[in-house]
Amino acid sequence: MAKFAFFVELKANRGKEAEVEAFLKQGAAMAKAEAGIAAWYGLKEEEPGRYGIIDTFNDEVGRDAHLNGELAKVLFAKAGELFSEAPKVHRLHVIAQK
């Protein structure tokens, strides 16, 4: 069972929604290359311009390594171009799952 996770809140710059969605699709492909990721989801909220990422990990080593991985580097490198606010990263502990 995955025991650790991140939830990342993203708010797209006006007019950049299509680029954010393309970025999230690219992120899913990039996540496959990171062995420590158990699951990775790119999300679009009901509220326009609001997106998110949820990724889960079996251990803290994998979660911590992800912060230094290629996907995280690309996210923060593109943050100023794509997002109106800095990505908000929440560190989570999974207490139950189906």
VMD Tcl script that draws the C-alpha trace (Angstrom):
set ca {
  {0.00 0.00 0.00}
  {1.22 3.49 -0.84}
  {1.77 5.29 2.46}
  {3.03 8.68 1.34}
  {1.74 11.27 -1.13}
  {1.86 14.77 -2.49}
  {-1.06 16.93 -3.46}
  {-0.02 19.89 -5.61}
  {-2.45 22.77 -6.17}
  {-2.08 24.59 -9.50}
  {-3.82 27.73 -10.76}
  {-3.37 28.36 -14.47}
  {-2.58 31.76 -15.90}
  {-5.55 33.02 -17.90}
  {-5.34 31.66 -21.43}
  {-2.80 28.96 -20.49}
  {-5.33 26.22 -19.63}
  {-4.61 24.14 -22.76}
  {-0.87 24.35 -22.08}
  {-1.38 23.28 -18.46}
  {-3.42 20.29 -19.60}
  {-0.74 19.34 -22.13}
  {1.89 19.71 -19.40}
  {-0.06 17.38 -17.10}
  {-0.32 14.77 -19.87}
  {3.44 15.06 -20.40}
  {3.87 14.74 -16.62}
  {2.03 11.42 -16.62}
  {4.47 10.09 -19.21}
  {7.45 11.42 -17.25}
  {6.15 9.85 -14.02}
  {6.51 6.40 -15.59}
  {10.29 6.89 -15.55}
  {10.42 7.49 -11.79}
  {10.56 4.12 -10.06}
  {9.51 5.53 -6.68}
  {6.09 6.72 -7.86}
  {3.30 4.23 -7.09}
  {0.57 6.30 -8.80}
  {0.42 9.72 -10.47}
  {-2.69 11.73 -11.38}
  {-3.05 15.03 -13.22}
  {-6.39 16.62 -12.31}
  {-8.69 19.37 -13.57}
  {-11.06 20.86 -11.01}
  {-14.62 21.94 -11.76}
  {-13.60 25.56 -11.11}
  {-12.05 27.01 -14.31}
  {-8.27 27.30 -14.29}
  {-7.76 25.08 -11.24}
  {-5.65 21.94 -11.58}
  {-3.81 19.55 -9.34}
  {-1.44 16.64 -9.11}
  {-1.69 13.70 -6.73}
  {1.16 11.26 -6.59}
  {1.68 8.40 -4.17}
  {4.74 6.55 -2.96}
  {5.41 3.36 -1.03}
  {8.08 4.98 1.13}
  {9.46 8.35 2.15}
  {12.67 7.72 0.21}
  {10.71 7.62 -3.05}
  {8.68 10.68 -2.11}
  {11.74 12.69 -1.14}
  {13.63 11.58 -4.28}
  {10.70 12.77 -6.40}
  {11.28 16.35 -5.20}
  {14.70 16.22 -6.85}
  {13.51 14.32 -9.93}
  {13.10 15.53 -13.48}
  {9.33 15.99 -13.24}
  {9.57 18.30 -10.23}
  {12.34 20.30 -11.93}
  {10.21 20.82 -15.04}
  {7.15 21.77 -12.97}
  {8.99 24.50 -11.09}
  {10.85 25.69 -14.19}
  {7.53 26.25 -15.99}
  {5.68 27.63 -12.96}
  {6.07 31.33 -13.85}
  {4.93 30.76 -17.42}
  {1.93 28.50 -16.74}
  {0.65 29.38 -13.27}
  {-0.64 32.56 -11.63}
  {0.58 31.35 -8.23}
  {3.49 29.18 -7.19}
  {2.50 25.50 -7.02}
  {1.37 24.63 -3.49}
  {2.86 21.30 -2.47}
  {1.18 19.41 0.38}
  {3.02 16.45 1.92}
  {0.51 13.77 2.90}
  {0.40 10.45 4.73}
  {-2.06 7.93 3.34}
  {-4.09 6.39 6.16}
  {-6.53 4.32 4.09}
  {-7.07 3.24 0.50}
  {-9.22 0.85 -1.46}
}
mol new
graphics top color blue
foreach p $ca { graphics top sphere $p radius 0.5 }
foreach p [lrange $ca 0 end-1] q [lrange $ca 1 end] { graphics top cylinder $p $q radius 0.2 }
display resetview
